[in-house]
Amino acid sequence: MDDAVTESLILDLLECVASSERSYEEVMDAWRTSCPRLPVWEEANERRLVVSEEVNGRCIVRITSSGLALLEQRRPSPRSGVSRMAREI
């Protein structure tokens, strides 16, 4: 699988995790694969873009600051662009 495809899917994963709190089970149902050519979850973990942590007895997947930075760099939201422009003014 092309690295650009994997990178795009990693960004999709980051958007998914950043949009709302996700349980580990929910993320695994959607993103884990046994295909060695499509290592989205594994790659995101290795690059420390996401983290799994226990919260109130549940395992939650969250985006890390590195993941947020990558997501903002590659797919800036319209809201963040406005914020950036406002800071420059």
Secondary structure by P-SEA (a helix, b strand, c coil): ccaaaaaaaaaaaaaaaaaccccaaaaaacccccccccaaaaaaaaaccbbbbbcccbbbbbbcaaaaaaaaaccccaaaaaaaaaaac
